[in-house]
Amino acid sequence: MRILSVLSLLILGGMLIFRTNLEQTIDEYYIKSATVSLWICVIGCGLTYYNLASNYKKSIKIFGMEEYNEPESVKRARLFGSTKFEYLSIIISICMLAFGLWFAALFIFMGLLNP
């Protein structure tokens, strides 16, 4: 998750730094849309990382240290949380990450194809 967060931040930083060079080859509308999509992706990465880390810390308090032969429900609770709200927040943040990357790539690709 950290690598994906760093990668999305590097792409966003590169897009913001080389914005004038990109605008010469890609229409400004596509650059703005891709930038917004990358911001959504960065926020999704941060939320996902925070949720996973906090769920794991909570699970250590509740279940103790991780064991080799734990039941699947405990393994799932360690990763996704023990309540429905924690589970939904992980799903929403992962969707933000995935859709942000998808739409950023789509807008850049459409901008390159559009003369």
trRosetta pair geometry for C-beta under 8 A, 3 or more apart (Angstrom, degrees):
i j d omega theta_ij theta_ji phi_ij phi_ji
1 4 5.7 -55 -150 38 34 111
1 5 6.3 38 151 -21 66 105
1 45 6.9 156 -179 -160 84 82
1 48 6.0 -146 -146 113 128 110
1 49 4.9 161 138 -89 130 88
1 52 6.6 170 -25 35 168 153
2 5 5.6 -55 -149 36 33 113
2 6 6.3 29 155 -16 67 106
2 49 6.9 89 -75 -115 62 134
3 6 5.8 -54 -146 39 31 109
3 7 6.1 33 154 -21 65 108
4 7 5.6 -52 -142 37 30 114
4 8 6.3 27 159 -16 64 105
4 45 5.8 -161 112 -122 96 119
4 97 7.2 42 145 -167 135 130
5 8 6.1 -57 -147 38 27 105
5 9 6.3 25 155 -16 63 109
5 42 7.2 86 -150 -141 72 65
5 45 3.9 155 -98 157 81 134
5 46 6.7 102 -129 -65 124 59
5 49 6.2 -10 -54 -38 143 141
6 9 5.7 -58 -147 40 31 111
6 10 6.2 33 154 -21 66 106
7 10 5.7 -54 -147 35 30 111
7 11 6.4 29 155 -17 64 105
8 11 5.7 -51 -145 37 34 111
8 12 6.2 33 155 -17 65 107
8 38 6.3 174 -173 -160 91 85
8 41 4.9 -142 -150 124 141 116
8 42 5.2 -173 124 -81 120 72
8 45 5.7 -179 40 -28 144 149
8 97 7.9 -109 -59 -146 159 85
8 100 7.6 45 -144 116 138 125
8 101 7.0 -92 -101 -84 113 96
9 12 5.7 -54 -144 40 31 111
9 13 6.1 32 156 -19 65 108
9 42 5.9 93 -78 -119 72 117
10 13 5.7 -54 -143 39 29 111
10 14 6.2 30 157 -18 64 107
11 14 5.8 -55 -147 38 28 111
11 15 6.3 29 154 -20 63 107
11 38 6.2 -140 105 -134 105 134
11 104 7.5 89 133 148 136 148
12 15 5.7 -55 -148 36 30 111
12 16 6.3 24 156 -15 65 107
12 35 7.1 99 -141 -142 83 68
12 38 4.3 168 -89 143 97 132
12 39 6.9 110 -129 -69 138 57
12 41 7.9 -171 -57 68 119 109
12 42 6.0 -22 -25 -50 156 133
13 16 5.8 -58 -145 40 31 106
13 17 6.1 26 158 -17 67 109
14 17 5.8 -55 -138 39 29 108
14 18 5.9 -9 174 17 67 111
15 18 6.8 -68 -129 57 20 83
15 19 6.6 58 157 -81 57 76
15 22 6.7 3 -146 -22 69 164
15 31 7.2 170 -175 -158 106 87
15 34 6.7 -140 -147 114 152 112
15 35 5.9 -171 127 -92 134 85
15 38 6.6 144 31 15 152 165
16 19 5.9 -9 -154 -45 29 113
16 35 7.1 97 -74 -127 82 119
18 21 4.6 -44 -177 44 90 117
18 22 5.7 96 121 -26 87 97
19 22 5.7 -59 -146 39 30 110
19 23 6.2 32 157 -24 66 107
19 31 6.5 107 -149 178 84 140
20 23 5.7 -50 -144 32 31 113
20 24 7.1 40 153 -27 59 97
21 24 6.0 -48 -162 20 35 114
21 25 7.6 7 152 4 62 102
22 25 6.3 -73 -159 47 39 93
22 26 5.3 -24 167 36 82 113
22 31 5.6 127 117 -106 122 125
23 26 6.6 -72 -110 68 28 71
23 27 7.9 10 -148 -176 65 13
23 28 5.5 25 -133 -85 108 78
23 31 5.9 -50 -83 -23 78 159
25 111 8.0 90 116 139 75 102
25 112 7.2 8 143 -112 106 71
26 30 5.2 -99 169 78 109 125
26 31 5.7 127 103 -55 116 93
26 108 6.9 -46 -119 -143 158 60
26 111 3.6 43 -153 151 108 127
26 112 6.2 -40 -92 -66 102 56
27 30 5.0 88 67 7 85 102
27 31 7.3 -155 97 -6 45 88
27 111 5.6 -140 34 -138 79 95
27 114 6.2 -39 -6 97 124 125
28 31 5.5 -56 -150 37 38 114
28 32 6.3 38 155 -19 70 105
29 32 6.0 -57 -150 36 29 109
29 33 6.3 24 155 -14 64 110
29 111 7.9 -178 77 -99 74 108
30 33 5.7 -55 -143 41 32 110
30 34 6.1 32 157 -18 66 108
30 107 4.8 167 -161 172 79 89
30 108 6.7 133 158 -92 112 32
30 110 6.1 -161 -120 86 128 92
30 111 3.1 171 113 -75 164 121
30 114 7.2 166 -44 41 143 131
31 34 5.9 -56 -144 39 27 109
31 35 6.3 30 154 -22 63 107
31 107 8.0 177 -63 141 16 118
31 111 6.9 96 -46 -119 63 165
32 35 5.7 -55 -148 34 29 113
32 36 6.5 28 155 -16 64 104
33 36 5.8 -52 -148 36 32 109
33 37 6.3 32 153 -18 64 108
33 103 7.4 -102 155 155 97 105
33 107 4.4 -162 100 -129 111 151
34 37 5.5 -54 -146 39 33 114
34 38 6.3 33 154 -19 66 105
34 103 7.7 -168 -111 127 53 73
34 104 4.7 87 -155 -147 76 69
34 107 4.1 -157 -66 88 85 126
34 108 5.1 75 -106 -53 149 84
34 111 7.4 -70 -30 -7 130 139
35 38 5.7 -54 -147 37 31 110
35 39 6.5 34 152 -21 63 102
36 39 5.7 -51 -151 32 33 113
36 40 6.6 35 150 -18 64 102
37 40 5.6 -51 -152 34 34 113
37 41 6.5 38 148 -20 64 105
37 99 7.8 -118 -151 132 96 69
37 100 5.0 155 174 -155 69 61
37 101 7.7 172 151 -53 105 11
37 102 8.0 -114 -174 70 131 53
37 103 4.1 -146 -126 94 140 103
37 104 3.9 -169 102 -62 122 77
37 107 6.3 165 6 8 144 133
38 41 5.2 -49 -147 35 38 117
38 42 6.4 41 153 -21 67 101
38 100 6.3 115 -106 170 21 105
38 101 8.0 65 -105 -92 62 48
38 104 4.8 82 -59 -104 79 144
39 42 5.7 -50 -146 34 33 111
39 43 6.4 33 154 -16 65 105
39 100 7.6 -133 68 -145 37 127
40 43 5.8 -55 -148 39 31 111
40 44 6.2 34 151 -20 64 108
40 96 5.6 -131 166 -171 89 91
40 99 7.1 -50 124 94 133 92
40 100 3.9 -165 93 -97 92 114
40 103 7.9 20 57 54 136 127
41 44 5.5 -55 -147 38 30 114
41 45 6.4 35 153 -22 65 102
41 96 7.0 176 -101 142 34 75
41 97 5.6 75 -147 -140 68 48
41 99 8.0 -154 -80 79 80 53
41 100 2.8 -170 -60 116 78 134
41 101 5.1 103 -115 -50 138 67
41 104 6.4 -51 -18 -16 140 137
42 45 5.6 -48 -149 31 32 113
42 46 6.6 31 153 -16 63 105
42 100 7.5 -138 -1 157 50 158
43 46 5.8 -55 -150 38 32 111
43 47 6.3 29 154 -16 66 108
43 96 6.4 -72 91 153 90 140
43 100 7.8 159 44 -73 82 157
44 47 5.8 -56 -143 40 30 109
44 48 6.1 31 159 -20 65 108
44 93 5.1 152 -155 -172 68 63
44 94 7.1 127 179 -97 112 10
44 95 7.4 -129 -135 77 134 43
44 96 3.0 -172 -89 101 118 101
44 97 3.5 -159 123 -55 127 66
44 98 7.7 -119 149 6 158 51
44 99 8.0 146 -58 46 162 81
44 100 5.6 -171 13 1 134 135
45 48 5.9 -58 -146 37 27 110
45 49 6.2 24 158 -16 64 109
45 97 5.5 105 -63 -108 63 112
46 49 5.9 -57 -145 38 28 108
46 50 6.2 26 157 -16 65 110
47 50 5.7 -57 -144 40 29 110
47 51 6.1 27 159 -18 66 109
47 89 7.3 -123 170 169 112 93
47 92 7.9 -55 129 98 145 88
47 93 3.7 -144 105 -122 113 128
47 96 6.9 47 46 54 134 143
48 51 5.9 -56 -144 38 27 109
48 52 6.2 24 159 -16 64 109
48 90 6.8 79 -129 -146 72 65
48 93 4.2 178 -64 129 73 121
48 94 5.7 96 -103 -71 126 65
48 97 5.9 -15 -22 -36 142 139
49 52 6.0 -57 -145 38 27 108
49 53 6.2 23 159 -15 64 111
50 53 6.0 -61 -145 40 27 107
50 54 6.1 18 161 -12 65 112
51 54 6.0 -59 -140 42 26 104
51 55 6.0 26 161 -19 64 110
51 81 7.4 -64 179 -43 95 123
51 86 6.9 153 -162 -162 104 78
51 89 5.5 -174 -113 116 140 108
51 90 5.0 -173 131 -86 144 76
51 93 5.9 171 4 24 140 154
52 55 5.9 -56 -144 37 26 110
52 56 6.4 25 158 -18 62 108
52 79 6.9 -18 -136 -161 88 62
52 90 7.1 93 -66 -120 73 111
53 56 5.9 -58 -149 36 29 109
53 57 6.4 27 155 -17 65 107
54 57 5.7 -52 -145 37 34 111
54 58 6.3 35 155 -18 66 106
55 58 5.7 -55 -146 39 31 111
55 59 6.2 31 155 -22 65 107
55 77 7.9 -156 179 162 106 51
55 78 6.9 116 136 170 96 32
55 79 6.6 33 113 154 136 15
55 80 6.6 -133 -169 120 162 9
55 81 4.3 -97 -119 -71 120 75
55 82 8.0 161 -150 -10 94 68
55 86 5.9 125 -96 -179 112 131
55 90 7.5 -4 -33 -67 151 126
56 59 5.7 -53 -145 35 32 111
56 60 6.7 36 154 -23 63 99
56 78 5.9 44 -114 180 67 80
56 79 7.4 22 -74 -96 87 37
57 60 5.9 -50 -154 28 33 111
57 61 7.0 30 150 -14 62 103
58 61 5.7 -57 -157 36 37 111
58 62 6.2 24 152 -11 71 111
58 81 7.2 33 67 -125 140 76
58 82 7.4 -126 123 5 124 109
59 62 5.6 -58 -139 45 36 105
59 63 5.3 -14 178 24 76 113
59 74 7.7 124 -162 -175 118 75
59 77 5.8 144 -110 122 117 88
59 78 4.1 151 152 -112 172 66
59 82 7.4 148 -90 -40 85 106
60 63 7.1 -64 -111 59 19 76
60 64 6.8 -4 -163 -180 53 11
60 65 6.6 27 -139 -87 91 44
60 66 7.9 -54 -97 -37 84 77
62 77 7.7 -84 86 140 142 131
62 82 6.9 -25 64 -36 177 152
63 70 7.8 54 168 -136 140 134
63 74 5.6 126 -131 -154 155 113
63 77 7.3 124 -34 93 139 126
63 78 7.1 -78 42 -75 145 97
64 67 7.9 32 97 -32 107 102
66 70 7.0 -77 -160 -25 66 142
66 78 7.0 62 -98 -124 105 160
67 70 5.1 126 66 -54 90 92
70 74 4.5 -102 171 79 117 129
70 75 5.6 139 97 -52 118 87
71 74 5.1 95 63 6 79 100
71 75 7.3 -144 101 -3 43 89
72 75 5.5 -55 -148 39 38 113
72 76 6.1 38 155 -19 70 105
73 76 5.7 -52 -145 38 31 111
73 77 6.3 32 154 -19 64 107
74 77 5.6 -52 -144 38 32 112
74 78 6.5 40 153 -26 63 101
75 78 5.7 -50 -152 28 31 114
75 79 6.8 15 156 -7 62 108
76 79 6.1 -65 -151 43 32 102
76 80 5.7 -22 174 28 73 113
77 80 7.0 -70 -114 61 22 75
77 81 6.6 -42 -158 134 58 15
77 82 4.5 33 -149 -85 110 79
80 86 6.7 128 150 121 61 97
80 87 4.9 40 158 -111 113 77
80 90 5.3 -122 -139 34 75 161
81 85 7.7 -82 127 81 149 62
81 86 2.5 -110 138 122 166 138
81 87 5.6 -139 63 -51 105 60
81 89 7.7 42 3 48 157 104
81 90 6.7 -177 3 -24 113 124
82 86 6.7 45 39 42 44 144
83 86 4.9 97 59 7 81 100
83 87 7.0 -145 97 -4 44 89
84 87 5.5 -56 -147 40 35 114
84 88 6.1 33 156 -18 69 107
85 88 5.9 -55 -144 39 29 108
85 89 6.3 29 156 -20 63 107
86 89 5.8 -55 -146 35 30 111
86 90 6.6 32 154 -19 63 103
87 90 6.0 -55 -155 33 30 110
87 91 6.6 27 151 -16 64 107
88 91 5.6 -54 -145 38 35 112
88 92 6.1 34 157 -19 68 106
89 92 5.8 -51 -141 38 32 111
89 93 6.3 28 159 -16 64 108
90 93 6.1 -60 -146 40 27 106
90 94 6.3 25 157 -17 64 109
91 94 5.9 -57 -147 38 28 109
91 95 6.3 29 154 -19 64 107
92 95 5.7 -55 -148 37 31 112
92 96 6.5 36 151 -22 64 102
93 96 5.5 -46 -148 32 36 116
93 97 6.6 39 152 -20 63 103
94 97 5.5 -51 -151 35 34 115
94 98 6.3 29 154 -15 67 107
95 98 5.8 -55 -140 41 32 107
95 99 5.9 22 165 -9 68 112
96 99 6.3 -59 -136 45 23 101
96 100 5.9 27 161 -24 61 114
97 100 5.9 -60 -146 34 21 112
97 101 6.6 14 160 -11 60 107
98 101 6.2 -60 -152 38 28 105
98 102 6.1 26 155 -19 65 112
99 102 5.4 -54 -140 40 33 114
99 103 6.0 23 165 -11 69 109
100 103 6.4 -60 -141 42 23 100
100 104 6.2 24 159 -19 61 112
101 104 5.8 -58 -144 37 27 111
101 105 6.3 23 160 -14 64 108
102 105 6.2 -63 -154 39 25 106
102 106 6.1 24 152 -19 64 112
103 106 5.2 -52 -139 39 35 116
103 107 6.1 36 160 -20 68 103
104 107 6.1 -54 -145 36 27 106
104 108 6.4 23 157 -14 62 108
105 108 5.9 -58 -147 40 30 108
105 109 6.0 28 156 -18 66 111
106 109 5.8 -58 -144 40 27 109
106 110 6.1 25 158 -16 65 109
107 110 5.8 -53 -140 40 29 109
107 111 6.1 32 157 -21 63 108
108 111 5.7 -56 -148 37 29 113
108 112 6.5 29 154 -19 63 105
109 112 5.8 -54 -150 34 31 110
109 113 6.5 23 154 -13 65 108
110 113 5.8 -60 -146 41 33 107
110 114 5.9 27 158 -19 69 112
111 114 5.8 -55 -135 39 29 107
